[in-house]
Amino acid sequence: MSKPLLLAIPKGRIFEEVAPLFAHVGIMPEPDFFDEKSRKLRFATNQPDIEMIRVRSFDVATFVAFGAADIGICGSDVLMEFDYPEIYAPLDLGIGTCRLSIAAPENLPDAANWRNLSHLRITTKYVHATKTFFERHGVQAECIKLNGAMELAPLLSLSPYIVDLVSTGKTLVANGLRELEVMADISSRLIVNRVAFKTRGARLEKLVDGFKEAVNNK
């Protein structure tokens, strides 16, 4: 019997949005998956040929790219940041929607005219995506990497600009910042390891088709 397909799912609230898609495809993880106190990271499902792992959102792409997982769900922000050639992303799931944006303090003079500058200091989790974006506009971005609490960077003079995910924008407003420009619209994608798609194509194609049908029937 061949080993089960391994599906990588990000931790957090995203599963609430993806659960109806899994229900349509007919995949139900074991009860421990829904227990926030459980320390398990790998889970059986009601389908004997499919198992799940639950990892940080940034790590989903890494597990899939290196073949540790066959298929997964991650944000398009993660794909932008890592740009793994080993990943095939056949489907936008239309969930987890937000935007990757540039923000700065409300009282920063002429902040919106960043295109006129040759150099900017920016705090972000998305170093590669940020440098690539600003290079396209002829601006050198000096990036300071933080993994969270990005809004503190301007308040504590770490950098005048930040690049971060924005949903409602309330956190920016609460910290005296304003959204200057949307770099990219973000949503969750179904991703597949390219080698696995060749070697285990029939099973993975059936699974991808099931997710496509689920998205179309939402």
N, C-alpha and C positions, 0 to 999 in steps of 0.2 A: 504494500500500500504506500503511495507517495505521501510525502509530508504535507501537512495542512497548509493552505494559503495563510499568510500572516498579514493581517490588516492593522495598520498603525493609526491610532486615533489621538487627537490632541486632548490634553486635559482641559477641564474648564467647562464653561456653559455651552460650548459648541454642540455637545452631544444632544442637548435639548432640541436644537434645530435639526440635527441630522437624524434623530430617532425616527421620525416618520418615513424618511427615505430607507432606513434599515428595515423598518416594518414592511414596506412595500417589496423590498428585495427578499424578505423572509429571513433576515439574520437577527437573532436575539442573543445577546451575551448572557453569561451566567450571572446570578444575582449579585455576586461580589463586585461586579463591574459598577453597579449603581451605589455601592456602599462607600461613602466618602472616608470612612474610618479604615477601610481595607487597605492593607499594605501590598496587596498583590499588584503586579504590573502586567501579567500575562493571563488571559482569560479564554476559557472555552466558550463556544457558542452552541446554539441548537443545531448547527450544521457541522458534522464531524470533520469536514475537510476545510473548515475555516476557524482560525483563532484570532484573537485581538491582543494588541498591546496598547497601553495608555501611556503616552510620554508627553513631554513639553512640546508646544506647537512648533518651535524652531527645530526640534529634533526629529519630527516626523519625516521631513525631507531627507535628512541624513540617513535615517534607517532605510528608507526606500532607495535612495541613490546608491548605497553600498550593498544592496541586496539582502540586508538583514530582515527587511520586510518586503513583501511582494507588491503591496498596494496600500494606499493611505489617503488621508484627507488633511490638507494644509491650506493656509491662506496664500493668495497670490503674492502677498508681501514677502513671504518666505522664499517663494520661487524667484522673485526679483532679486533678493539679497544673495542667494547662493548660486543661482543659475546653473544647476547641475545638468550636464548633458545626458546623464544616465536616466533622467526622469522624463517620462511621457505624461503629459497632463491632458487627457482627452475630454474632460468635462468640467464645466463651471456649474457648481451645485446651486448657485444662487442664494447661498446662506452666508452668515457671518459677514455681512456687508458693512463696510466702513470706508475710510479713505486715508491715504498716506499724505500728510500735509506738512507744510512749512509754517511755523508759528514764531511769534516774537512778542515782547512786551507791548502793551497798549501805548506806553509812553516813549517807545524807542523812536527817535526822530527819523522820518523818511524810511521806515523799515520796509515798506512795500517796494521800494526802488532798489532791491538787492541786485537786480540785473546790471546796474550801473557800477557795481563794485567788482574788483578783480580778485578779492580774497574774502572769505567768510569763515568764521569759527562757528561750528554747529555741533550741538550735542544730539546724539541719536543712537538707537539700537541698530539702525540700518546703514552701516558705514558704506558698503559697496554700492547700494542703490542710491544713496545720497550723493556720493562722489560722481557717479555716472550721470545723474540728473544734472548736477551743476556744471559738469564739464561740457555737456551739450549746450549750455548757455554761456560758455566762456568764462565761468567763474571757478576759481580754485577753492574747494571746500576742505578746510581743516576740520576733521571730524574727531570729536571726543566721544568714546563709546560708553554709554550707560545702558543697563538692562531694565531700568524702571525709574519712576519718579522724574521723568524728563523735565517736567514743568519747573523743577527746582533750579535747573541750570541757569536760566536768566536771572532768577531771583537772587542767586548766590554768586553772580558774576562769573560763572563757569564759561558761559558763552551767551551771546545775545540772541541767537537763533536756535530752534530745535526742529527736528523732523520726527514725527511720531504718528501713530494711528489715531484717528479722530472719528468718533461716532456721533455723539450729540454736540460736542464742543463745550459742554458744561464745565469739564475739568479745566480747560484752558481759561474760560471766563473767571472761574473761581480763583485762579492764580494770576489774574491780571494780564493774560496773554490773549492775542488775537490770531486767528487763522489767516495767513497771508495768501496761500496758494495750495491747491490740490495737486500733488505730484502724480497720484494714481488712484483710481477707484479699486477697492480691494474686495474680494469675495473668496469663499472657500472652494478649492478645486479637488477633484479626484485625481490622484497621481498614481502612476504605475512604474515599476522598475522595467526598463527597456529589455533587459536580458530575460527577465521572467515573462514578459509579454510574448517573447519568441518561444521560450521553452515550455511555458505553461499557458500558451495562448488560448486554447479552447475554453478553459475554465475562467480565465481572466476576462476574455471577451464576453462571456455570458454574464459575468458579474458587472462589467462596465455597461453592457446593454440594459441590465436590470436597473442600474442607477439612472441611466438616461431616461428610461420609461418613467421612473419615479419622479424625476425632475419635471418631465413634460406633463405629468398628471397632478402636479401640486396645485 
